[in-house]
Amino acid sequence: MAGQRELAGKLAIVTGGARGQGEAEARLFASHGAAVIIADVLNPEGEALAKALSEEGHQARFIEHDVTNPDSWAKVVDLAKAWKGRIDILVNNAGIINRSTVTTTELEAWERLIRVNLTGAFLGIRAVTDLMAENGGGSIVNISSNSAFSGHYDPAYTASKWGLRGLTRSAAMEFAAKSIRVNAVCPGLVVTGLNASSPHLKPMIEMTPMKRSGSPEEIAELVLFLASARSGFITGEDFVIDGGFTAGAAYRRVAVETGIF
Ligand SMILES: NC(=O)c1ccc[n+]([C@@H]2O[C@H](COP(=O)([O-])OP(=O)(O)OC[C@H]3O[C@@H](n4cnc5c(N)ncnc54)[C@H](O)[C@@H]3O)[C@@H](O)[C@H]2O)c1
């Protein structure tokens, strides 16, 4: 039930959990009783968050982790095994952006972004599913984007986030019979370290029908729902959470400019 400790006894891994949306997810999961592994390249931010959560009486550990590296994933799984002997939840949240176009994206930058945003989630799913299945199943949430429903100006980012929707569905089919659910969350604009200095913030907010960005905490609530037993019959789906942007921001603008709204 909402409002209760929904994740008591569960172990959750949040990649990119040291700041931004991942931090909000780690905090929310911990407050719901989960043992949380914060897995991020950002140390000391991750260490500080795990320490703060532990001092608040929650269960949290930080591990320095690069999602692009299979050996690094093996260490995350080893930590989960040694700590609680189980993995119930994986949030593939780590992500980067390029801010460049088809013309201006260097091949190296393209490959790096795809490796972090898409291959990282693939490696994560492969790393955790055996242990999840041993304990009766689990929930994997891939953080995609509402740019996975249109053509965003950063092509590598767009391709990676569309790719995550496909990976989500493929993995959901493969692991459904093992009671491992796989879903995607597709946020719109959320102001974090990823984009805080971007010139796109103002026009994005103006275009968003609700006229604001989302908060990391609002995204975390949806991720919690998908991670918890409340969504027990949902798998292979993607959930847009973007203040109405994908629902029809372009038509809304036309309606406003022509006096219909
Ligand atoms: N902020 C937005 O507007 C927005 C919108 C849609 C989707 N998203 C997605 O949400 C997710 C979280 O982004 P955020 O907004 O919190 O940004 P953020 O930059 O604050 O957080 C991303 C985290 O990922 C970590 N990370 C980067 N590369 C890594 C790697 N190789 N291994 C492990 N960790 C790594 C970073 O250190 C950081 O802590 C990302 O996947 C992003 O693409 C963000």
The ligand as a MOL file (V3000), in Angstrom:
LIG
                    3D

  0  0  0     0  0            999 V3000
M  V30 BEGIN CTAB
M  V30 COUNTS 44 48 0 0 0
M  V30 BEGIN ATOM
M  V30 1 N 17.1940 15.4520 -16.5010 0
M  V30 2 C 16.3380 15.2700 -17.4810 0
M  V30 3 O 15.7090 16.2160 -17.9770 0
M  V30 4 C 16.0990 13.8920 -18.0060 0
M  V30 5 C 14.9960 13.6720 -18.8580 0
M  V30 6 C 14.7620 12.4020 -19.3350 0
M  V30 7 C 15.5840 11.3500 -18.9550 0
M  V30 8 N 16.6450 11.5930 -18.1390 0 CHG=1
M  V30 9 C 17.4740 10.4460 -17.7550 0
M  V30 10 O 17.4240 10.2790 -16.3640 0
M  V30 11 C 18.6140 9.6040 -15.9150 0
M  V30 12 C 19.1840 10.3460 -14.7250 0
M  V30 13 O 19.6340 11.6100 -15.1470 0
M  V30 14 P 19.6580 12.9030 -14.2040 0
M  V30 15 O 18.7590 13.8950 -14.8260 0
M  V30 16 O 19.4490 12.5250 -12.7840 0 CHG=-1
M  V30 17 O 21.1670 13.3790 -14.4560 0
M  V30 18 P 22.4790 13.3990 -13.5300 0
M  V30 19 O 23.5940 13.7930 -14.4330 0
M  V30 20 O 22.2340 14.2020 -12.3120 0
M  V30 21 O 22.6290 11.8690 -13.0910 0
M  V30 22 C 23.2160 10.8940 -13.9040 0
M  V30 23 C 24.1060 10.0310 -13.0420 0
M  V30 24 O 24.6620 8.9930 -13.8700 0
M  V30 25 C 26.0230 8.8310 -13.4600 0
M  V30 26 N 26.8130 8.2000 -14.5180 0
M  V30 27 C 27.2130 8.7320 -15.6970 0
M  V30 28 N 27.9660 7.8540 -16.3660 0
M  V30 29 C 28.0380 6.7280 -15.5940 0
M  V30 30 C 28.6660 5.4740 -15.7530 0
M  V30 31 N 29.4090 5.1780 -16.8340 0
M  V30 32 N 28.5190 4.5330 -14.7730 0
M  V30 33 C 27.7910 4.8300 -13.6560 0
M  V30 34 N 27.1800 6.0080 -13.4530 0
M  V30 35 C 27.3050 6.9400 -14.4180 0
M  V30 36 C 26.4890 10.2460 -13.1710 0
M  V30 37 O 27.6840 10.2540 -12.4010 0
M  V30 38 C 25.2830 10.8110 -12.4520 0
M  V30 39 O 25.3540 10.5870 -11.0580 0
M  V30 40 C 19.5380 9.5630 -17.1320 0
M  V30 41 O 19.4680 8.2940 -17.7410 0
M  V30 42 C 18.9540 10.6180 -18.0460 0
M  V30 43 O 19.2400 10.3840 -19.4000 0
M  V30 44 C 16.9160 12.8350 -17.6550 0
M  V30 END ATOM
M  V30 BEGIN BOND
M  V30 1 1 1 2
M  V30 2 2 2 3
M  V30 3 1 2 4
M  V30 4 1 4 5
M  V30 5 2 4 44
M  V30 6 2 5 6
M  V30 7 1 6 7
M  V30 8 2 7 8
M  V30 9 1 8 9
M  V30 10 1 8 44
M  V30 11 1 9 10
M  V30 12 1 9 42
M  V30 13 1 10 11
M  V30 14 1 11 12
M  V30 15 1 11 40
M  V30 16 1 12 13
M  V30 17 1 13 14
M  V30 18 2 14 15
M  V30 19 1 14 16
M  V30 20 1 14 17
M  V30 21 1 17 18
M  V30 22 2 18 19
M  V30 23 1 18 20
M  V30 24 1 18 21
M  V30 25 1 21 22
M  V30 26 1 22 23
M  V30 27 1 23 24
M  V30 28 1 23 38
M  V30 29 1 24 25
M  V30 30 1 25 26
M  V30 31 1 25 36
M  V30 32 1 26 27
M  V30 33 1 26 35
M  V30 34 2 27 28
M  V30 35 1 28 29
M  V30 36 1 29 30
M  V30 37 2 29 35
M  V30 38 1 30 31
M  V30 39 2 30 32
M  V30 40 1 32 33
M  V30 41 2 33 34
M  V30 42 1 34 35
M  V30 43 1 36 37
M  V30 44 1 36 38
M  V30 45 1 38 39
M  V30 46 1 40 41
M  V30 47 1 40 42
M  V30 48 1 42 43
M  V30 END BOND
M  V30 END CTAB
M  END
